[in-house]
Amino acid sequence: MSYGQINDDALNPMGKPGLAYLLAIVMLAGLAGLGALCLMYQTQAGMGVTGLNRPVGWAVYITNFVFWVGIAHSGTLISAILYLMRAKWRDAVSRSAEAMTIFAVMTAGLFPLIHLGRLWAAYYIVPYPSQRELWPNFVSPLVWDVLAVTTYLTVSLIFWYIGLVPDLAAARDRYMAELGPEHLKSRIYRALALGWSGSGTQWHHYGRSYLFFAALATPLVVSVHSVVSWDFAMSLLPGWHSAIFPPYFVAGAIHSGLAMVLTLMIPMRKLLHLERLVEMHHFEMLAKTIILTATIVGYAYAVEAFISWYSGDLIEWQNHKWRVFGPVAWMYWLCVVCNVLVPWLFVFRRMRTRILPLLVISLLVNVGMWFERLMIIYTSQAHDFLPHNFGRYLPTWVELTITAGSFGFFLLFFFSFTKLLPTVPLSELKGHLAEKEVIPTGACSHRVRPRMPPHRPAVLAVFSNAGRLLQAAKGCCDGGFQVMETFSPVKIEELSGVMKHAKSPVRWITLAGALAGLSGGFWLAAGTALVNGLVVGGKPPVSIVPFCVVGFEGTILLGSLANLAGLVLFARLFRLEPHPFYDRRFSRDKFGLLISCGADEYERLKEQLAPAHPEELHVHQ
């Protein structure tokens, strides 16, 4: 495929929606609205309309919270971890996975509020000075949850948006050419693109900033579901109090998230006609990764059983036997079949290279992972230490309707995303073409400056591919031209070496933000503890180990915000207008080299450019 074909295939789905799409949006909005009506009823009538009881105080709502947080993990895994590992197959599916992460975290964040019952008391968890001097207890894993999930949502949202900026510029240029610069659609995308012009300077800072985002988001993948698991593991209930929960929950989160990526992208690929961009190879690689996560989950099931037996704890062992052979055994074995045995079918190539098996297996994994969360949360409460305290639980229509509404809420946002924004990363897919065209060259003998001096003529050369742009930049640099800027729809790593770009100062701002977040997190937790003077679980008010969670989340949050600020500052994205010499074709399929030269240097410049065969030469006086 050519650069233009990739551009068109990715942006064509953003056209006028059809009747079927509008009907789907109305149905999903209706389902989400029905869930909202049930929530209003629950808020007015009280939590008695749910199936919650003694001893089962956590059930479907907390199951949904854990499930949706788990679904959110695949986006960061694909975008951050696989990016750092240079797994190129991730590119076609990364954008949709990132969007899924945002909407899943938004959905997950609703359920602690729904479970709270008294929605108007939610602000008590916010750490702010008040006359009551009531501060959150930062030793509590429930407070860690709030910090982890809000940090994850913020960082994921920034990471997603920054990845979108070059593609939003492509959408801006397309609609400005088709609809005119004053059309509402053009103005919206122009504002969202932040003045992106694809200059070499912008790509240089953008590349470093994106790398730091990936580095900051990677430990966040592990930390978020580990913190969620500590809601259970920090208790003393049998079946919950286990050190295996953090890796167990993280593996399960990635397992369910990857399955949801398949579930959403298989129909999306067909409906949006993305077959040339999202190939069967990408689905096959996702299926192979699911084999790994299914194996880890199966290992966790086996180790959990072994620990219950080998520990010698009779209560722990009887709880596990009740879970495996008791009235809820159907739930346990459903999890084993759907989460381990069924995904192992991907070992057979025919199962992972055909659409129907991929879709069916991914749906079964989603079902199995939801019931796994319910099994973990429900069974430990219903069958704890004392026989007289054993209980049962059945969800009511209110809980089930709100759960269905959450799926409508999530899918409503995802369907809207497929029509409003590019669903595949244009710049990264185009980058694969650029890599084939580029022939490595040596660096210039001097450093090139990108800023054009005022009142001095400049020549803009337009090229058809990245290799010719690189060749022209090297030739002009060797010819003695010291002021140049490049424009391209993709990041060309070799250009930074040829033009001897200085290391981006974004790294220092990111480091400063991370250190401020680390110290600020410990300061907030310790200061709050000293105000309250609480002694929790025998720990002193200032407990360094629990406060590490608060410090870690502060490090990631402020480091990411500082990284964003550094990118906006050094890439000059605050101007909201492209480079003065920018051509709209540079976001689609053309490459530009802007050289500052005097009138007496024009002929010599043409000689330096000739070997690269420029398609056009424009002289700007």
Secondary structure, 3 states (H helix, E strand, C coil): CCHHHHHHHHHHHHCCCCHHHHHHHHHHHHHHHHHHHHHHHHHHHCHHHCCCCCCCCCCHHHHHHHHHHHHCHHHHHHHHHHHHCCCHHHHHHHHHHHHHHHHHHHHHHHHHHHHHCCHHHHHHHCCCCCCCCCCCCCCCHHHHHHHHHHHHHHHHHHHHHHHHHHHHHHHHHHHHHHHCCCCHHHHHHHHHCCCCCCEHHHHHHHHHHHHHHHHHHHHHHHHHHHHHHHHHHCCCCCCCCCCCHHHHHHHHHHHHHHHHHHHHHHHHHHHCCCCCCCCHHHHHHHHHHHHHHHHHHHHHHHHHHHHHHHCCCHHHHHHHHHHHHCCCHHHHHHHHHHHHHCHHHHHCHHHHCCHHHHHHHHHHHHHHHHHHHHHHHHHHHHCCCCHHHCCCCCCCHHHHHHHHHHHHHHHHHHHHHHHHCCCCCHHHHHHHHHHHHCCCCCCCCCCCECCCCCCCCEEEEEECCHHHHHHHHHHHHHCCCCEEEEECCCCCHHHHHHCCCCCCCHHHHHHHHHHHHHHHHHHHHHHHHHHHCCCECCECCCCHHHHHHHHHHHHHHHHHHHHHHHHHHHCCHHHCCCCCCCCHHHHCCCEEEEEECCHHHHHHHHHHHHHHCCCEEEEEC
